[in-house]
Amino acid sequence: MGLSTHVLDTMHGTPAAGMSVALWATGAGAPRLIKQLVLNADGRNPDGLLLDASSLQRGTYRLVFEVAAYFKARGVVLPEPNFLDQVNLDFGVADPAAHYHVPLLVSPWSYSTYRGS
């Protein structure tokens, strides 16, 4: 159990290798940075889970995906300002004993997400 993510680049049809991601706790008070990482060749956290079962707590979180920087690094010419710069996904964890998988499908102009398995 725990929290995981996976990012797929729908423009190129590949995992989003090299994209920077940050995980924040957004409950009471100011948001608190939990972890920053760069996705591996499979578009996943190289260390596995973002939070393991013992670290995942009931509450609200935010994943911040550095979309524009990723596509610029891939050589995609983007307009200024970028249509998407960062994608911020705010989500809640109601049952910390369950697995929460938060995937992102992204292009420079669109994104979608869902609670995966």
C-alpha positions as CSV (number, residue, x, y, z in Angstrom):
1,M,0.0,0.0,0.0
2,G,1.1,3.7,0.0
3,L,1.2,6.4,-2.6
4,S,2.6,6.2,-6.1
5,T,2.5,8.1,-9.4
6,H,3.3,7.5,-13.1
7,V,3.5,10.0,-15.9
8,L,2.9,9.3,-19.6
9,D,3.8,11.8,-22.3
10,T,0.9,11.6,-24.7
11,M,2.6,13.8,-27.3
12,H,5.5,11.4,-27.8
13,G,3.8,8.2,-26.7
14,T,6.4,7.5,-24.0
15,P,6.9,7.7,-20.2
16,A,7.8,11.2,-19.1
17,A,11.4,10.3,-18.1
18,G,13.2,13.2,-16.6
19,M,10.2,15.2,-15.4
20,S,10.5,16.8,-12.0
21,V,7.8,16.2,-9.5
22,A,7.2,17.5,-6.0
23,L,4.9,16.1,-3.3
24,W,3.3,18.4,-0.8
25,A,1.1,17.9,2.3
26,T,-1.6,20.5,2.1
27,G,-3.6,20.0,5.3
28,A,-3.9,22.6,8.0
29,G,-1.4,25.5,7.9
30,A,1.0,26.2,5.1
31,P,1.8,23.5,2.5
32,R,4.8,21.3,3.5
33,L,7.2,19.9,1.0
34,I,7.5,16.1,1.5
35,K,9.6,15.0,-1.4
36,Q,11.1,16.2,-4.7
37,L,12.2,13.7,-7.4
38,V,12.9,13.2,-11.1
39,L,11.0,10.4,-12.9
40,N,13.0,7.5,-14.2
41,A,12.9,5.9,-17.7
42,D,9.5,4.3,-16.9
43,G,8.0,7.7,-15.8
44,R,8.0,6.6,-12.2
45,N,9.7,7.5,-8.9
46,P,13.1,5.8,-9.0
47,D,12.7,4.9,-5.3
48,G,9.4,3.2,-5.8
49,L,6.5,4.6,-3.7
50,L,6.3,8.3,-3.0
51,L,5.1,7.4,0.5
52,D,5.1,3.9,2.0
53,A,2.1,2.6,4.0
54,S,3.6,3.7,7.3
55,S,4.1,7.3,6.0
56,L,0.9,7.8,4.2
57,Q,-1.6,9.6,6.4
58,R,-5.2,10.7,6.1
59,G,-5.3,14.2,4.7
60,T,-4.8,16.3,1.6
61,Y,-1.8,16.3,-0.7
62,R,-0.6,18.0,-3.9
63,L,1.6,16.6,-6.6
64,V,3.3,19.3,-8.7
65,F,4.5,18.2,-12.2
66,E,7.0,20.4,-14.1
67,V,5.3,20.0,-17.5
68,A,6.7,22.9,-19.5
69,A,10.3,22.3,-18.3
70,Y,10.0,18.7,-19.3
71,F,8.7,19.4,-22.8
72,K,11.3,22.2,-23.4
73,A,14.0,19.7,-22.4
74,R,12.6,17.3,-25.0
75,G,13.0,20.1,-27.6
76,V,9.3,21.0,-28.0
77,V,8.9,24.7,-28.9
78,L,6.3,26.1,-26.6
79,P,4.6,29.5,-26.8
80,E,5.4,32.2,-24.2
81,P,3.7,32.1,-21.8
82,N,3.3,28.3,-21.9
83,F,-0.3,27.0,-22.0
84,L,0.7,24.5,-19.2
85,D,3.6,25.3,-17.0
86,Q,3.0,23.2,-13.9
87,V,0.2,20.7,-13.3
88,N,-0.9,20.8,-9.7
89,L,-3.0,17.8,-8.7
90,D,-4.8,18.2,-5.3
91,F,-6.2,15.0,-3.9
92,G,-7.3,13.5,-0.6
93,V,-6.4,10.3,1.2
94,A,-9.4,9.0,3.2
95,D,-8.1,5.5,3.9
96,P,-4.3,5.4,4.5
97,A,-4.4,1.6,4.6
98,A,-5.4,1.6,0.9
99,H,-3.1,2.1,-2.1
100,Y,-3.4,5.5,-3.8
101,H,-1.9,5.7,-7.3
102,V,-2.1,9.1,-9.0
103,P,-1.2,8.8,-12.7
104,L,-0.8,11.8,-15.1
105,L,-1.3,11.7,-18.9
106,V,0.1,14.9,-20.3
107,S,0.9,16.9,-23.4
108,P,1.9,20.6,-23.7
109,W,-1.8,21.4,-24.1
110,S,-3.8,18.9,-22.0
111,Y,-3.7,16.5,-19.1
112,S,-5.9,14.0,-17.4
113,T,-5.6,12.0,-14.2
114,Y,-7.6,9.4,-12.2
115,R,-7.2,7.2,-9.1
116,G,-5.4,4.2,-10.4
117,S,-4.7,0.9,-8.9
